[in-house]
Amino acid sequence: MKNSTRYILSLLLSIIMGVAVMGSTFAISTTYGTGHTTATVDNLKPVVNCSSYEMVIRTVQGIKVYEYKNTTGVTPGLLRSDALEAYAYTGEGVTFYVNVSDPNGEQDLQTNGAGVDFLLVPQGQSPSNPTYVIHAGFDTSTSGDADLTTLTFYAQWTVPAGAYGCFDVYVKATDKHGACTGYIKKGKIFLNPMIGINVTKDNDAYPAPFTGLSFGNVNPGDTNVPATENVVTIHNIDPDGVGTKIAVFVSATSMTQAGGTGIIPAENIKAHVIKANNMTQSYNTHLQNNVKVLLWQPLKPCHTNALEVNFTLDVPTPLPSGCYGGSITFYGLGL
């Protein structure tokens, strides 16, 4: 009985001791304190991305004739791709693009008071006094995308009548707090460059100014009578030196008999293009009375790119004898 009692006491003691040991292993003693963390985020200026500027020019009919991208340069294969300087005429559309970032988030560029302007400044003059201020909107597809600091801004602008000259293109971005980038120069554009042609007669060793066509003495029924002024040469003189291309037109009146009723229709005069843009050509067209008839396009500038044309006359029959006279005029249209 005593032994049994000792065993029970020993077992209870072991259990108690075991519990005591386990209890001391998981005992936790803690203390804590509460404080605050603070930081002041500065408002930083927007940043105009250096490689994002683009400009597209479209004709009045909406045809894209010029495109420039900072990343790839001038897009080839367009009508004005090889111009020495981007140019646009009255009524044509010019679209500007640029990416603007704000380290405080793109929302700083979207709210009232924020915005991006494209400024057209006469070449070499201060951007603080622009001739044209073109306000840009942002492409909504760039808002809330993977880049939460950057938006693409664009402005569509129509060249106004009376605009003329070379302009530097600046960009100015302002956030909702009034912080701005200042004036960032991005490119150039020439508005309404002048068009000029020089017409000469090349029948002599030294070309002389063109004054008209003379077919000399003819007989009723004669065909393909050449003008004594052949070859007639038209030069695109590109007065502003921007690389403008032109379309060349000619308009004539029918030749009427002095003091009589005889008429040689303008349609009896044929123009035969033999050279243009320094390449041999073979193109025929008949003139029309008081109608501008296209001779060639596009004619490039530079003396070697001149348009060379021969003129011939078919004399109607019957036709009263006498002296006949009319007029002929050449036109250049900027392309």
C-alpha positions in Angstrom: 0.0 0.0 0.0 2.8 2.3 0.8 4.6 1.4 -2.4 1.4 2.1 -4.4 1.1 5.4 -2.7 4.7 6.3 -3.5 4.1 5.4 -7.1 1.0 7.5 -7.4 2.7 10.4 -5.7 5.7 10.0 -8.0 3.5 9.9 -11.1 1.6 13.0 -10.0 4.9 14.8 -9.3 6.2 13.9 -12.8 3.1 15.2 -14.4 3.2 18.4 -12.4 6.8 18.9 -13.1 6.2 18.1 -16.8 3.5 20.7 -17.0 5.7 23.1 -15.1 8.5 22.6 -17.6 6.2 23.1 -20.7 4.6 26.1 -19.1 7.9 27.9 -18.7 8.8 27.1 -22.4 5.8 29.0 -23.9 5.6 31.9 -21.4 5.5 35.3 -23.2 6.3 38.8 -21.8 5.5 41.8 -24.1 5.4 45.6 -24.1 4.6 48.2 -26.8 4.5 51.9 -27.7 2.6 53.9 -30.5 4.2 56.7 -32.7 3.6 58.4 -36.1 5.5 58.4 -39.4 5.6 61.6 -41.5 6.9 62.7 -44.9 6.2 65.7 -47.1 6.0 64.9 -50.8 7.2 67.9 -52.9 5.3 69.0 -56.0 7.7 68.5 -58.9 7.5 70.1 -62.4 6.1 68.2 -65.3 8.7 66.8 -67.8 8.3 66.9 -71.6 9.7 63.6 -72.8 12.6 64.3 -75.1 11.9 61.6 -77.7 8.1 61.8 -78.1 7.5 64.8 -80.4 5.6 64.1 -83.6 4.0 66.2 -86.3 1.7 65.2 -89.1 0.5 67.5 -92.0 -2.6 66.7 -94.1 -4.0 68.6 -97.1 -7.4 70.2 -97.1 -8.7 66.9 -98.6 -7.2 65.0 -95.6 -4.3 63.4 -97.5 -1.2 62.9 -95.3 1.7 64.6 -97.0 4.3 64.8 -94.2 5.1 63.1 -90.9 7.9 63.5 -88.5 8.7 61.4 -85.4 11.5 62.1 -82.9 12.3 58.4 -82.7 12.5 57.7 -86.5 12.7 61.0 -88.3 10.8 61.9 -91.4 8.5 59.2 -92.7 9.6 58.3 -96.3 7.3 58.0 -99.3 5.0 61.0 -98.6 4.6 63.9 -101.0 6.7 66.3 -98.8 9.0 63.7 -97.3 12.0 65.2 -99.1 11.2 68.8 -98.3 14.1 70.7 -96.8 11.7 71.9 -94.1 8.2 70.9 -93.1 5.6 73.2 -94.7 1.9 73.7 -94.7 -0.6 75.9 -96.6 -3.7 77.7 -95.5 -6.5 75.4 -94.6 -4.3 72.4 -94.1 -4.3 70.5 -90.9 -1.3 70.1 -88.6 -1.4 67.7 -85.7 1.3 67.9 -82.9 2.0 65.1 -80.4 4.1 64.9 -77.3 4.4 62.8 -74.1 4.4 64.7 -70.8 5.2 63.1 -67.5 4.6 64.2 -63.9 6.4 62.5 -61.0 3.4 63.3 -58.8 1.2 61.3 -61.1 -0.7 61.9 -64.3 -3.7 63.3 -62.4 -1.7 66.5 -61.9 -1.9 67.0 -65.6 -5.6 66.4 -66.1 -7.4 68.7 -63.7 -8.4 72.3 -64.1 -5.5 74.7 -64.4 -3.2 72.0 -65.8 -2.5 71.6 -69.5 -0.1 71.5 -72.4 0.4 74.1 -75.1 2.2 74.1 -78.5 3.6 77.5 -79.3 4.5 78.7 -82.7 7.2 81.4 -82.5 8.8 83.3 -85.4 12.1 81.6 -86.0 14.8 82.8 -83.7 12.5 85.0 -81.5 11.6 84.6 -77.9 9.0 81.9 -77.0 7.5 84.2 -74.4 5.8 86.0 -77.3 4.4 83.3 -79.6 2.3 84.1 -82.7 0.1 81.1 -82.2 -0.8 79.2 -79.0 -2.4 75.8 -79.6 -3.9 74.2 -76.6 -3.6 70.4 -76.5 -5.8 67.7 -75.1 -4.7 64.3 -73.9 -5.3 60.9 -75.4 -7.7 59.2 -72.9 -6.3 55.8 -73.8 -3.0 56.8 -72.1 -4.7 57.6 -68.8 -4.8 54.8 -66.3 -2.5 52.6 -68.3 0.6 50.8 -67.1 2.5 54.2 -66.9 0.7 56.2 -64.2 2.9 59.3 -64.6 2.7 59.9 -68.4 0.1 61.1 -70.8 0.2 61.7 -74.6 -1.0 65.2 -75.5 -2.0 66.2 -79.0 -3.3 69.3 -80.8 -5.0 69.5 -84.2 -4.6 72.9 -85.8 -5.7 74.4 -89.1 -3.3 76.9 -90.8 -5.0 80.2 -90.9 -5.1 82.6 -93.9 -2.4 85.2 -93.8 0.0 83.0 -91.8 3.5 83.2 -93.3 7.0 82.4 -92.4 9.2 79.9 -90.6 8.2 79.1 -87.0 9.9 77.3 -84.2 7.6 74.9 -82.3 7.8 75.0 -78.5 6.0 73.0 -75.9 5.0 74.2 -72.4 3.4 72.0 -69.8 1.8 73.1 -66.6 0.5 71.0 -63.7 -2.6 71.8 -61.5 -0.4 73.5 -59.0 1.1 75.9 -61.5 4.5 74.3 -61.8 5.6 74.3 -65.4 8.3 73.0 -67.7 9.2 76.4 -69.2 9.6 76.5 -73.0 10.9 73.4 -74.7 11.9 73.7 -78.4 10.8 70.7 -80.5 10.9 71.5 -84.2 10.1 73.9 -87.0 7.4 74.4 -89.6 7.1 76.9 -92.5 3.6 78.3 -93.1 2.5 79.2 -96.6 5.9 79.2 -98.4 5.9 81.3 -101.6 5.5 79.6 -105.0 7.6 80.8 -107.9 8.2 79.8 -111.5 10.6 81.1 -114.1 9.7 80.4 -117.8 12.3 80.7 -120.5 12.6 79.8 -124.2 15.5 77.6 -125.0 15.7 77.8 -128.8 18.8 79.9 -128.5 22.1 78.9 -127.0 21.4 81.2 -124.1 17.8 80.9 -122.8 15.7 84.1 -122.9 12.6 85.1 -121.0 9.4 83.6 -122.4 7.1 86.2 -123.9 4.7 83.9 -125.9 4.4 81.3 -128.6 5.0 82.0 -132.3 4.1 79.4 -135.0 5.2 81.6 -137.9 3.6 81.4 -141.3 1.2 78.5 -141.6 -1.2 77.1 -144.2 -4.7 75.8 -143.5 -4.5 72.1 -142.8 -0.9 72.1 -141.5 -0.3 69.8 -138.6 2.3 69.6 -135.8 3.8 73.0 -136.6 6.4 73.7 -133.9 6.6 76.9 -132.0 9.8 78.9 -132.6 10.3 79.1 -128.9 10.7 75.4 -128.4 11.9 74.1 -126.0 9.9 76.1 -123.4 11.4 75.5 -119.9 9.6 76.0 -116.5 11.7 76.2 -113.4 10.4 75.8 -109.8 12.4 78.5 -108.1 11.2 77.8 -104.6 11.6 81.4 -103.3 11.7 80.5 -99.6 14.1 77.6 -100.1 12.0 75.0 -98.2 11.9 72.4 -101.0 8.3 73.0 -102.1 7.0 70.9 -105.0 4.5 72.4 -107.5 2.0 71.4 -110.1 2.5 73.3 -113.4 -0.6 74.4 -115.3 -1.0 76.3 -118.6 -4.0 78.2 -119.8 -4.5 79.6 -123.3 -7.1 81.5 -125.3 -8.1 80.6 -128.8 -6.3 82.7 -131.5 -8.7 85.1 -133.3 -8.2 86.8 -136.7 -7.3 90.5 -136.5 -10.2 92.4 -138.0 -12.0 89.2 -139.1 -14.0 86.2 -137.9 -11.4 83.4 -138.2 -10.6 81.3 -135.1 -7.8 78.8 -134.3 -9.1 77.0 -131.2 -6.8 76.7 -128.2 -7.5 73.0 -128.4 -5.4 72.9 -131.6 -2.3 73.7 -129.5 -0.6 70.6 -128.2 2.0 70.5 -125.3 4.5 67.7 -125.4 6.4 67.2 -122.1 9.9 65.9 -122.9 11.7 66.3 -119.5 10.9 66.8 -115.9 12.7 66.3 -112.6 15.9 65.5 -114.5 14.3 62.6 -116.3 13.2 62.1 -119.9 9.4 62.1 -120.3 6.9 61.7 -123.1 3.5 63.2 -122.2 1.0 65.0 -124.5 -1.9 67.2 -123.7 -4.0 69.6 -125.6 -4.7 73.1 -124.3 -8.2 74.4 -123.7 -9.7 77.8 -124.1 -9.5 79.7 -120.8 -9.0 76.5 -118.9 -6.0 75.7 -116.7 -4.6 72.4 -118.0 -2.1 70.4 -115.9 1.2 70.0 -117.5 3.1 68.2 -114.8 3.3 67.4 -111.1 5.1 67.3 -108.8 7.9 69.5 -110.2 10.8 69.6 -107.7 12.9 72.7 -107.2 16.5 73.1 -108.4 17.6 74.1 -111.9 18.3 70.6 -113.1 14.7 69.5 -112.3 13.1 71.9 -114.8 10.1 71.0 -116.9 10.8 71.1 -120.6 7.9 71.3 -123.1 7.5 71.5 -126.8 4.4 73.2 -128.3 2.9 72.4 -131.7 -0.1 73.7 -133.6 -2.7 72.0 -135.9 -4.1 74.6 -138.3 -7.8 74.1 -139.1 -9.2 74.1 -142.6 -10.8 76.1 -144.1 -9.3 79.2 -142.4 -9.3 82.8 -143.6 -5.9 84.3 -144.2 -4.6 87.0 -141.9 -2.9 87.5 -138.5 -4.1 85.5 -135.5 -3.4 86.2 -131.9 -4.2 84.9 -128.4 -2.6 84.5 -125.0 -0.9 81.8 -123.0 -0.2 81.8 -119.2 1.7 79.4 -117.0 0.8 78.8 -113.3 2.5 77.1 -110.4 0.4 75.5 -107.6 2.1 74.5 -104.3 1.8 70.8 -103.4 
